[in-house]
Amino acid sequence: MTRKKADDRTPRRRLWLVTLVAVAVCATVAAGLAGYRALSDDGDSDRAVTVDEASRLALSRLTLYQASPVAITLTATEGGGVSTRVEAVVDYRTHHAVGSYQVTGTAGRLDRGLIVWDGNGLGVAPMPEGAGGPAWEQAERIPRQGWSPRAYTAAPLDSGLRFLIQLGADRPDNPLLLAQSGARWLGRERLQGRDYDRFSGPRAQNAAREGQSAGARSPLTYWVDGDGGLRRATMRMPGLDTPTTIEIAGRDDKVRMPEAPWIAG
């Protein structure tokens, strides 16, 4: 994603400022994937995954990739009563995502606009006045220079977006490694008439070096059905009571990803 010149001033900087506040709240979170670090949890009872459960959990990334572009809703609580809701579509074949965002606080809505992101960072743009239709259609009409891009930070929203863009993969994980790395079965839940097993993900590879106990649970939780389909994922962040939540609605065949934010040159 091409960056703009340092002296360029564009509207809709409030999302940037909200994220900076969130960074201060979550200063203990290391950058990048360190946001996934395992946290101890004394809540629900759990057990090690069975062979079948590990296989379905391992398959979930591939099924998500095959279903893309998929419609998702991401909700990130950023401290101080501020939360951001993103409604978007993600194409795991290109690792591009586009949608709309809305930031709310205790006094109501703080900001809204369009958002795009990939593996390297994100960009925001003003919501076009009087525009209708889905966010990807509105984003298509915004030229490349109309986006305000930046790299990821350790804020909850950024960590959630980065985690989401990495969820799908063109091959399944290794179920044996998932089981050996601490994936756990947490229970079963029925969502919209379908049964899902709830799993905690494997523990981070550096969990032991960070002084966490061998039984510490991963901060990542997945809802997976009997066919390996992923319905929901959550990420718990240090210092925040409400996890970042990703709801996956399924494939959206009508989507055409806008080219402008990612055109080279």
N, C-alpha and C positions, 0 to 999 in steps of 0.2 A: 504494500500500500504506500503510495508516494506521499512524502511529507510536504507541508507547505513551508514557505520561507518564514524565518523567525519573526520578521516585522509585519507579517500579515495579520490583520485583525478581522475576525469573522464573528457573526452573532452566535447566540446560543452557547455561551461559555459557562452557563450556570451548571450544566452537568459536570463539567471539569471541576468547578469549585466544590460541588457536593462530594465528588470523589476524593478531593484533597482532604476534606473534613473526615471522610471515612478512613482515609489512610492514617490520620492522626489517632482515630479511635482504635484502629487495629494495628498499631505500630509494632506489636509483637509478632506479626505475621511476616515471615520471610518472603522475599519476592518469588514470583513464578510458582513452580509446583510445590514449594514449601507450604503453600496454603492448604495442601492436602494432608498435612502431618496428622498422625494419629493422636487422638485424645482418649484419656481413660473415661470409661462410662460405667456407672454402677446401676444402670437402669434395667431394661428387660433382660430376662434370661435368654441365653442363646446356646448354640452348639456348633460343632464343626460341620461343614457341608458334606453331604454324601457325594458319591461319584456322579450320580445323575444331576444333582443340584449344581455341582461345580461345572459340569458340562453345559448346562443351560445358562449359567452366569457367563461362562466363557464365550458362548454363542451370541450373547446379547449385543455385543458391539458390531458383529457382522450383520445381524438382522436389521439393526438400525441403519447401517451403511446401505444395505440393499433396499430399504424402504425410502431412502432420501430422494427428493427433498421432503423433509418432515416439518410439520408445524409444531411449534413449542411455545410454552410460556415460562419465563424465568422470573422469579421474585427474589430479590436480594434485600435483606435488612442491613442497613449500614450504620446503625447506632444513632442515638439522639433523636429517635422517632422518625428517621428518614428511611424510606424504602423506595426501591426502583423496580418497576414491572416492565418486562420486555416481552412483546409478542412478536414472534419472528418465524422465519423458515430457515432451515439449515440444509445445505447440500454437502454431504460428506464425501462426495466424489471430487469436488473442487475445494473443499474446506472453506467455503464461503457462507456467510449468514447475513440476512437482512431483515429488518423489522422496524417497529416503532417502540419508543420508550416513554415512560411517564414517571417522574419523580414526585413523591408526595411526602409531606411532613405533618407535624401536628396541626399546622394551620391550613392544610389543604395542598393543592397542587403547586409544586415549585418550578417544574419544567416539563417540557414534552418535546418530542422531535423524532427524527429518523435515526437509525443506527445500523451500521454495517460492521462486521468483524471477520477476521480470519486468524490464522495461526500466529501472526506477528503483532496484532494490535487491533484497535477499533477506531471508528470515525463516526462523528455525529453531524447532523445537518438540521436546519430548521424544518418544521412541518410546513409544506407548501400551503399558502392561504387558499381556502376554498377547494382544496384537492379532495377527491373522493377515491374510492377503490382501495385495494390492499396496499400495504406499505411498500412491497417490492415494485409495484407500478409507479408509485410516487417517487421512489428512489431512482428509478430509471430516468426520470426527467431532470435530475440534479446533475450538473456537470462535475467532473472530477475536482475542480477547484472549489466547488461548493461545499466540500466536506472538510471537517476539522479533525484530522487524524492524530493519534498519539499511541505510544507503546502501552503495554499492560503495566498496571501497578499491583500492589498487594491488597487493594481494596476488595471488599466482598463482591461487588458487581463485576470487577475485572476478573477475579478468580473464578467466578461462576461462568462468565462468558468463555474464558480460556478452557475450563473444564468441559463445557458443553461442546466446543468445537472439536475436542479430542475424543468425545464419547464413541463416535462411530469409527469402524476400521474395516479394511477390505479382507480381513481374515480373523478367525476367532482367536481368543487368547488360549493359552495352554491351561487346561483345567487342573492338571496336576500341580502346576506352579501356583495357581490361584489358591488351591487348598493348602499347600505348604506355606504360603505367604500370609495365612491368617484369615481368609475369607470365612464368614460365619453366616449360618442361617438364623434369622431373628424372629421369624414368625410368618403367618399367612394373613393376607388381607384381601377383601373383595372390593373392587373398584368398578363402578358402572357395570355390574353384572358379571364380572370376570374375576377369577381367582389369581392372585399374584403371591409369589414367595418373596419375602423381604430379606435381603442379604446385606451384610456389611462387606465392603470391598477388602482386598488384600491390604495389609499394613504397608506403609511407606518403607522403602529399603533402608532409609537412614533413621528409622524410629529408634533402634537400639542405641545408636550413637548419640541421639538426642536425650537419652536418659529415660525413655518410656519403658514401662514394664512389658514383659512378653505377652501379657494378656490384654494390653490396651487395644481398644477397638478402633478401627479405621474411621475417620470422619465421613467417609463416603457410604451412602446407603442406596441400594437399587431395588426396584420392584420389577420382578421378572415373571412372565407367565409360563405356562407349561410348554410352549413352543420356543422359548428363548427370546420372546419379545419384551423390550424394555418399555415400561409405562411411565415410570417416575424415577428421579434420582435426587438426592439431597446431599448437601455438603455443610458440615458444621464448621464454623469458624471460631477460633479462640476469642473469648471475651464477649461473644454474642449468643443470646439465648435462642434466637430463631435462626434455623439453618437456611441457606440459600436453596431454593426448591426449583426443580425443572420438571414440568409436566409435558409429556409427549403425546400429542393428539393423533399422530399418524401421518401418512403420506399425503402430500398436496400436489396433485398432478398439474395444476394450472400455473404453477410458479415458473417464472423466467427470471433468473438472477440478473440484476443490473450490471452492466459492464463498467460504467464510469469509475467507481471507486478503485477498481483494480487494474485499470489500463496502465501499462508501463509507458514511461516517457513523458 
